[in-house]
């Protein structure tokens, strides 16, 4: 880790030049529902906005006006309200402002109670959190939040926790078979030395794409440590990420606790080019490798640090490389003023002669996404929509070593299903004054593994244990259909920390030859946060 921190320090000081003008710097934590409120600005042909690289900056010229209006909704400009009323409904709990700094702090509750009528199970969540953030001058900003949690989940989520030893998207704790106890922390330091560059050092997540899911890099898994650099030159934005992750499911190198969980590294580069006002194309490449093996420690590989060359030739120079390279594309075309077509393609492995034979060769592994999204549907202000299709062939994202597969902390780095699936989903959201409405529907078909078999859906299994060489197809194994519908209504109390009263209902049915698993969940809660937690799997 000393090398990792030194890398961040050298990169930051190496570009430490005088800040120019007002530059984008203050990251908005990525939350799908909240980000929908920027759609009319982001998917505007006149803005040439780099929408596929998240998170966005609140002080970006294209977003700052909209962000300020959202954060200050309902503010009493004449200050006629009491201190208690302002703190509960309008302001941060604590805020300190000066000529060149702004620091705030808030308490973040997330209290929920629910009932699964299908599983005859009560659910609840008791989360107490905080956030601290702000900026010092125009060039430096920071954000920190943390949560202490106890909860009892609906059966299918609880079964996932028991099996994978991780609370989805959050991490490890005192995990039992019925109720769970865990903590969750996010931290990010952002530095913008000039109008072209931004550096971030974080314990957080990253997301690349214009869809609800990402087949390249998503925020499904737990937080991880990373150093990130972004450079913007005209119509091109470049991002590079060097990340250190943990794999508690990997076999330990020692019987005691001295070495802890096994670690892995990722180097990911992405360049996004707004070729025209309506069309953009992005190229993605990522390589993952184990930090150490039984034979010895490898650590960070500085061959992958160079941001201006392709990683594939570098990886190939190691004649016995155990690393895993993946390549991908992201495309977007702004069809109308506030509507966009988008898509992704991820290459994992490809053998041309087998592909053109059409024989279902197992090593032709790829993932595809395409969809359409937009704002102000039917000219109704604040009515946003998204329709999306995702698929990944069996064994995509897997490797012969789980420490070089495409995962972090027992969860996928791309789609939550892993591989061997097809998915259709739609989301409709509407905001009116303090009310937020959202409806979501998913149909997916995937293949589960019979005992002792590997049909390619579980990316943590060694692909050398595969059940088929030829005739591989999506849905092989135990063919399973999943139906998922969720509706939720929120009433915003305080926009500064997204404090809201929320009511939601979820219907889920998983059906295959082994039986049917049903969920009918009703939930009500007092919630506060800007974060994505995915339970739609």
VEXFITOR-395001 format. One record per residue (C-alpha): residue in one letter; x, y, z. Coordinates in steps of 0.001 Angstrom, whole numbers, plus 500000, padded with zeros to 6 digits. Layout:
N
NODE   residuo       c1       c2       c3
NODE         A        X        Y        Z
...
***
This chain:
537
NODE   residuo       c1       c2       c3
NODE         X   500000   500000   500000
NODE         X   502995   502350   500457
NODE         X   503581   502169   496703
NODE         X   499905   502869   496107
NODE         X   499880   505982   498291
NODE         X   503186   507149   496811
NODE         X   501686   506852   493340
NODE         X   498797   509096   494329
NODE         X   501121   511637   495925
NODE         X   503457   511811   492935
NODE         X   500596   512189   490497
NODE         X   499021   514950   492553
NODE         X   502178   516958   493201
NODE         X   503414   516433   489662
NODE         X   500475   518390   488293
NODE         X   500198   520879   491138
NODE         X   499819   524061   489156
NODE         X   497841   527165   489908
NODE         X   494085   526692   489650
NODE         X   492395   528560   486810
NODE         X   488869   529938   486912
NODE         X   486067   527947   488546
NODE         X   486746   524281   487783
NODE         X   484531   521218   488367
NODE         X   485632   519602   491590
NODE         X   482821   518732   494032
NODE         X   481646   515177   493403
NODE         X   477939   514377   493729
NODE         X   477643   510886   495319
NODE         X   476109   508605   492704
NODE         X   472472   507738   493339
NODE         X   470378   506682   490339
NODE         X   467134   508228   491566
NODE         X   468776   511565   492383
NODE         X   470780   511659   489148
NODE         X   467530   511356   487156
NODE         X   466798   514922   488140
NODE         X   469728   516064   485969
NODE         X   468534   514255   482819
NODE         X   467303   517340   480973
NODE         X   470764   518928   481371
NODE         X   472882   515809   480867
NODE         X   471094   514464   477762
NODE         X   470947   517731   475894
NODE         X   472664   517788   472452
NODE         X   473853   521325   473076
NODE         X   475751   520457   476259
NODE         X   478133   517745   474882
NODE         X   478188   516404   478429
NODE         X   480317   513331   479274
NODE         X   477372   511456   480763
NODE         X   478981   508007   480907
NODE         X   481621   508959   483504
NODE         X   480150   509135   487003
NODE         X   480018   510750   489499
NODE         X   479190   514185   488268
NODE         X   480448   517466   489721
NODE         X   477995   519823   491419
NODE         X   480014   522831   490280
NODE         X   480103   521726   486639
NODE         X   478833   524585   484484
NODE         X   476184   522338   482908
NODE         X   474799   521171   486274
NODE         X   475441   523780   488957
NODE         X   472249   525772   488383
NODE         X   470075   522649   488554
NODE         X   472003   521297   491547
NODE         X   471588   524546   493479
NODE         X   467857   524609   492781
NODE         X   467506   521025   494066
NODE         X   469551   521665   497202
NODE         X   467743   524896   498048
NODE         X   464185   523834   497317
NODE         X   461802   525268   499922
NODE         X   464442   527474   501558
NODE         X   463081   530417   503513
NODE         X   465111   533260   502065
NODE         X   463716   535723   504616
NODE         X   464766   533485   507519
NODE         X   461353   533645   509207
NODE         X   461424   530002   510296
NODE         X   462702   528770   513655
NODE         X   466149   527231   514034
NODE         X   464647   523759   514559
NODE         X   462445   524047   511456
NODE         X   465343   525183   509279
NODE         X   467633   522350   510464
NODE         X   464980   519705   509914
NODE         X   463625   520885   506556
NODE         X   466064   523308   504886
NODE         X   469640   523347   506144
NODE         X   472577   521158   507078
NODE         X   472744   520272   510745
NODE         X   476130   522007   510987
NODE         X   477642   524370   508425
NODE         X   480711   526587   508523
NODE         X   481311   529076   505711
NODE         X   484084   531480   504927
NODE         X   485353   533413   501932
NODE         X   487163   530384   500533
NODE         X   485764   527379   502412
NODE         X   482478   525623   503134
NODE         X   482135   522658   505515
NODE         X   478916   520883   506490
NODE         X   477873   517900   508597
NODE         X   474616   515934   508960
NODE         X   473060   513009   510778
NODE         X   471799   510369   508318
NODE         X   469045   508071   509597
NODE         X   467737   505095   507644
NODE         X   464944   503459   509620
NODE         X   462659   500969   507860
NODE         X   460037   498443   508815
NODE         X   458425   496014   506417
NODE         X   456446   492833   505977
NODE         X   456947   490082   503416
NODE         X   453457   488656   503092
NODE         X   454606   485820   500811
NODE         X   457399   484661   503093
NODE         X   455527   485482   506307
NODE         X   458515   487463   507550
NODE         X   458913   490866   509184
NODE         X   461824   493027   508017
NODE         X   463504   496059   509522
NODE         X   466543   498280   509196
NODE         X   468153   500423   511883
NODE         X   470934   502579   510364
NODE         X   472540   505574   512015
NODE         X   474856   507499   509776
NODE         X   476640   510780   509294
NODE         X   478107   512795   506455
NODE         X   480800   515469   506450
NODE         X   481753   517329   503311
NODE         X   482830   520603   501835
NODE         X   485502   522455   499937
NODE         X   488598   524488   500703
NODE         X   489126   527005   497951
NODE         X   488148   526138   494391
NODE         X   490616   523291   493949
NODE         X   490050   520966   496914
NODE         X   486918   519188   498160
NODE         X   486186   516207   500388
NODE         X   483313   513937   501367
NODE         X   482909   511345   504115
NODE         X   479972   509288   505304
NODE         X   479585   506321   507602
NODE         X   476799   504046   508803
NODE         X   476318   501635   511686
NODE         X   473607   499151   510754
NODE         X   471471   496345   512073
NODE         X   468751   494741   509999
NODE         X   466565   491816   509123
NODE         X   466122   491326   505392
NODE         X   463586   489642   503167
NODE         X   464411   485961   502545
NODE         X   466100   486168   499132
NODE         X   468405   488991   500279
NODE         X   469151   487236   503557
NODE         X   469973   484013   501680
NODE         X   472410   485972   499505
NODE         X   474098   487396   502616
NODE         X   474414   483990   504273
NODE         X   475813   482397   501099
NODE         X   478233   485158   500060
NODE         X   479127   486601   503477
NODE         X   478518   490165   502378
NODE         X   475657   492649   502699
NODE         X   474967   493586   499041
NODE         X   476946   496650   498060
NODE         X   478090   497397   501592
NODE         X   480438   494873   503171
NODE         X   481129   492462   506000
NODE         X   480088   492530   509653
NODE         X   478604   490280   512290
NODE         X   476598   488329   509759
NODE         X   474280   485630   511069
NODE         X   471540   483458   509601
NODE         X   468596   485711   510511
NODE         X   469586   489249   511564
NODE         X   472684   491148   510414
NODE         X   475022   493715   511952
NODE         X   477520   495630   509814
NODE         X   479134   499005   509129
NODE         X   479710   500967   505947
NODE         X   482039   503901   505165
NODE         X   482696   506093   502117
NODE         X   485496   508656   501760
NODE         X   486684   510795   498841
NODE         X   489290   513544   498442
NODE         X   489079   515525   495208
NODE         X   491713   517923   493862
NODE         X   491480   519973   490670
NODE         X   494784   521777   489981
NODE         X   493599   523346   486729
NODE         X   490601   523413   484400
NODE         X   491692   520233   482607
NODE         X   492592   517836   485447
NODE         X   490967   516255   488483
NODE         X   492509   513759   490911
NODE         X   490605   511761   493502
NODE         X   491722   509442   496280
NODE         X   488827   507443   497609
NODE         X   487284   504527   499381
NODE         X   484178   504407   497222
NODE         X   482814   502984   493946
NODE         X   482920   503926   490269
NODE         X   480382   503668   487447
NODE         X   480847   503861   483676
NODE         X   477863   504000   481354
NODE         X   474546   505652   480581
NODE         X   472309   502805   481735
NODE         X   470866   501620   485001
NODE         X   473295   498691   484853
NODE         X   476838   498760   483518
NODE         X   478527   495909   481697
NODE         X   481891   497706   481983
NODE         X   482187   498936   485579
NODE         X   479296   499407   488013
NODE         X   478675   500286   491654
NODE         X   477104   496927   492588
NODE         X   479885   495725   494881
NODE         X   481277   497112   498140
NODE         X   483556   500123   498372
NODE         X   487241   499757   497534
NODE         X   490372   501922   497676
NODE         X   491386   503718   494493
NODE         X   493293   506571   492952
NODE         X   491501   508181   489998
NODE         X   492609   510781   487473
NODE         X   490415   512586   484943
NODE         X   491609   514798   482120
NODE         X   489340   516867   479873
NODE         X   490502   518377   476607
NODE         X   487742   519805   474444
NODE         X   485407   516991   473413
NODE         X   487532   514244   475008
NODE         X   487524   513128   478627
NODE         X   489965   510504   479872
NODE         X   489722   508611   483146
NODE         X   492163   506169   484696
NODE         X   491576   504190   487907
NODE         X   494067   502207   489976
NODE         X   492203   500196   492593
NODE         X   492997   497806   495429
NODE         X   490246   495342   496363
NODE         X   489658   492475   498781
NODE         X   488403   488937   498224
NODE         X   487346   487338   501525
NODE         X   486160   484238   499659
NODE         X   489624   483390   498328
NODE         X   491670   480714   500062
NODE         X   493798   482244   502822
NODE         X   497592   482201   502598
NODE         X   497940   481481   506314
NODE         X   495818   479669   508878
NODE         X   495828   482593   511333
NODE         X   494804   486248   510853
NODE         X   498227   487763   510188
NODE         X   497718   488227   506458
NODE         X   493970   488946   506473
NODE         X   491815   488646   503358
NODE         X   493472   488184   499972
NODE         X   493877   491297   497867
NODE         X   493689   492080   494154
NODE         X   494487   495041   491910
NODE         X   492711   496652   488995
NODE         X   493933   499174   486436
NODE         X   491108   500584   484305
NODE         X   491349   503214   481566
NODE         X   488415   504848   479802
NODE         X   488328   507545   477132
NODE         X   485057   509223   476121
NODE         X   484847   511252   472909
NODE         X   481920   513481   472017
NODE         X   482381   513074   468276
NODE         X   479392   515319   467489
NODE         X   476731   517117   469470
NODE         X   474634   513949   469398
NODE         X   477061   511046   469188
NODE         X   479717   509903   471659
NODE         X   481888   506816   471824
NODE         X   483973   505508   474689
NODE         X   486727   502879   474830
NODE         X   487315   500907   478028
NODE         X   490070   498544   479102
NODE         X   490676   496944   482485
NODE         X   493152   494408   483837
NODE         X   492920   492572   487175
NODE         X   495555   490549   489016
NODE         X   496262   488982   492415
NODE         X   498295   490901   494975
NODE         X   499975   487726   496246
NODE         X   499957   483976   495745
NODE         X   501356   481057   497723
NODE         X   504553   481356   495675
NODE         X   505126   484977   496704
NODE         X   503928   488585   496736
NODE         X   503571   490542   493514
NODE         X   501945   493797   494616
NODE         X   501136   496652   492271
NODE         X   502422   496133   488711
NODE         X   503832   499434   487458
NODE         X   503678   498163   483870
NODE         X   499989   499133   483967
NODE         X   500480   502696   485172
NODE         X   500965   504284   481757
NODE         X   497673   505952   480760
NODE         X   498442   506676   477105
NODE         X   499091   503170   475792
NODE         X   496904   500105   475397
NODE         X   497129   497651   478260
NODE         X   496828   494556   476048
NODE         X   500377   494806   474571
NODE         X   501759   495401   478075
NODE         X   499956   492344   479436
NODE         X   501145   490258   476472
NODE         X   504796   491087   477115
NODE         X   504565   488859   480182
NODE         X   504775   485516   478404
NODE         X   503236   483613   481331
NODE         X   500880   486357   482509
NODE         X   498239   485252   485061
NODE         X   496397   488565   484621
NODE         X   493012   489022   482991
NODE         X   492360   491757   480414
NODE         X   488925   492992   479325
NODE         X   488038   495485   476596
NODE         X   484792   497331   475996
NODE         X   482926   500114   474211
NODE         X   480276   502590   475326
NODE         X   478085   504319   472730
NODE         X   475476   507068   473026
NODE         X   473352   508842   470443
NODE         X   471071   511676   471495
NODE         X   468030   510905   469405
NODE         X   465957   513906   470429
NODE         X   466581   516915   472616
NODE         X   466120   514978   475863
NODE         X   466234   511331   474759
NODE         X   469246   509130   474087
NODE         X   470011   505687   472728
NODE         X   472936   504002   474482
NODE         X   474804   500718   474475
NODE         X   477845   498819   475703
NODE         X   479889   495889   474491
NODE         X   482383   494045   476681
NODE         X   484941   491620   475211
NODE         X   486178   489006   477627
NODE         X   487589   486427   475188
NODE         X   487022   485907   471483
NODE         X   488099   483167   469053
NODE         X   487121   484221   465538
NODE         X   487276   480828   463836
NODE         X   484995   479307   466476
NODE         X   482638   482300   466468
NODE         X   481913   482099   462724
NODE         X   481257   478371   462987
NODE         X   478326   479190   465255
NODE         X   479027   476192   467465
NODE         X   478615   477894   470856
NODE         X   482285   477697   471794
NODE         X   482607   478389   475538
NODE         X   485518   480856   475223
NODE         X   483590   483307   473025
NODE         X   482630   485404   476021
NODE         X   481063   488830   475777
NODE         X   478378   491047   477299
NODE         X   476009   493505   475618
NODE         X   473763   496333   476729
NODE         X   471462   498596   474764
NODE         X   468708   500931   475859
NODE         X   466919   504245   475584
NODE         X   466407   506874   478254
NODE         X   465123   510388   478445
NODE         X   463534   513229   480351
NODE         X   460212   515092   480291
NODE         X   458291   512242   478663
NODE         X   455094   513435   476907
NODE         X   456364   516966   477658
NODE         X   455715   516420   481373
NODE         X   458459   518191   483307
NODE         X   460261   515788   485632
NODE         X   458923   512571   484072
NODE         X   461979   510401   483271
NODE         X   462129   506977   481666
NODE         X   464574   504193   480880
NODE         X   464207   500903   478979
NODE         X   467200   498551   478867
NODE         X   468372   495117   477755
NODE         X   471437   493369   479184
NODE         X   472996   489981   478467
NODE         X   476261   488167   479193
NODE         X   477297   484796   477795
NODE         X   478279   481955   480152
NODE         X   481750   482236   481748
NODE         X   482048   485959   480948
NODE         X   483957   487886   483671
NODE         X   485301   484589   485143
NODE         X   488921   483393   485160
NODE         X   490925   480374   486287
NODE         X   491731   482291   489496
NODE         X   489013   484158   491387
NODE         X   491596   486796   492369
NODE         X   491838   487877   488730
NODE         X   488160   487549   487847
NODE         X   486015   490687   487514
NODE         X   484791   491025   491076
NODE         X   485285   492797   494381
NODE         X   484412   491529   497856
NODE         X   482334   488537   496744
NODE         X   480270   490549   494233
NODE         X   480566   491289   490526
NODE         X   482153   494504   489282
NODE         X   479728   494646   486362
NODE         X   476200   493159   486417
NODE         X   474884   491732   489741
NODE         X   473810   488482   488030
NODE         X   477404   487731   487004
NODE         X   476987   485973   483635
NODE         X   474777   483505   481731
NODE         X   471686   485729   481718
NODE         X   469343   487952   479723
NODE         X   467571   490872   481342
NODE         X   464881   493357   480285
NODE         X   464156   496260   482600
NODE         X   462213   499498   482637
NODE         X   462180   502411   485070
NODE         X   459780   505343   485198
NODE         X   460358   508182   487657
NODE         X   458566   511435   488309
NODE         X   459318   514332   490629
NODE         X   456748   516936   491595
NODE         X   457655   519502   494222
NODE         X   458630   517413   497264
NODE         X   457222   514136   495930
NODE         X   459304   511498   494136
NODE         X   457644   508557   492400
NODE         X   459450   505606   490847
NODE         X   458322   502348   489276
NODE         X   460615   499542   488153
NODE         X   459960   496267   486325
NODE         X   462464   493500   485469
NODE         X   462236   490233   483620
NODE         X   465348   488091   483448
NODE         X   466244   484552   482440
NODE         X   469412   482902   483677
NODE         X   470945   479512   484328
NODE         X   471765   478229   487808
NODE         X   474287   475490   488538
NODE         X   473272   472008   489648
NODE         X   475339   470695   492560
NODE         X   478963   470217   491495
NODE         X   478508   471696   488007
NODE         X   479680   474942   486399
NODE         X   477441   476313   483646
NODE         X   479021   479767   483668
NODE         X   476747   481966   485747
NODE         X   478901   482014   488881
NODE         X   481936   484134   487992
NODE         X   483803   482971   491110
NODE         X   484168   479423   489800
NODE         X   487299   478419   487879
NODE         X   486300   478342   484203
NODE         X   488450   475245   483780
NODE         X   485712   473389   485695
NODE         X   483183   474273   482965
NODE         X   480416   471806   482138
NODE         X   480520   472417   478358
NODE         X   483060   473249   475650
NODE         X   480659   473551   472706
NODE         X   476977   474324   472566
NODE         X   477298   476924   475292
NODE         X   474284   479252   475364
NODE         X   472670   481830   477625
NODE         X   470399   480212   480196
NODE         X   472120   476831   480234
NODE         X   471982   474880   483473
NODE         X   468832   475159   485588
NODE         X   466796   477563   483447
NODE         X   465300   480172   485770
NODE         X   462867   483049   485198
NODE         X   462831   486086   487472
NODE         X   460016   488644   487640
NODE         X   460552   491771   489715
NODE         X   458271   494793   490164
NODE         X   458803   497654   492596
NODE         X   456982   500913   493199
NODE         X   457960   503594   495670
NODE         X   456787   507039   496750
NODE         X   458957   509443   498689
NODE         X   458196   512770   500322
NODE         X   461287   514946   500649
NODE         X   461779   516613   504018
NODE         X   465259   518086   503635
NODE         X   467094   518214   500274
NODE         X   470490   518919   501863
NODE         X   470849   515312   503008
NODE         X   467956   513706   501124
NODE         X   465855   513139   504261
NODE         X   462546   511678   503168
NODE         X   459601   509555   504168
NODE         X   459385   506602   501794
NODE         X   456783   503929   501137
NODE         X   457595   501034   498785
NODE         X   456162   497748   497612
NODE         X   458056   494904   495903
NODE         X   456790   491780   494171
NODE         X   459411   489212   493194
NODE         X   459047   485706   491787
NODE         X   461864   483311   490903
NODE         X   460694   480217   489049
NODE         X   462496   477125   487737
NODE         X   462120   473350   487632
NODE         X   463007   473099   491320
NODE         X   460132   475284   492478
NODE         X   458934   478849   492974
NODE         X   460270   481472   495395
NODE         X   457890   484381   495995
NODE         X   458304   487725   497738
NODE         X   455622   490315   498445
NODE         X   457257   493063   500489
NODE         X   455714   496278   501834
NODE         X   458049   498813   503457
NODE         X   457821   502230   505108
NODE         X   460739   504227   506383
NODE         X   462457   507467   507294
NODE         X   465483   507505   505033
NODE         X   468437   509768   504308
NODE         X   471393   509249   501968
NODE         X   472736   509541   498462
NODE         X   473795   505962   497625
NODE         X   472764   503017   495456
NODE         X   471934   499788   497239
NODE         X   470756   497106   494785
NODE         X   468280   494454   495918
NODE         X   466794   493870   492447
NODE         X   468543   490573   491758
***
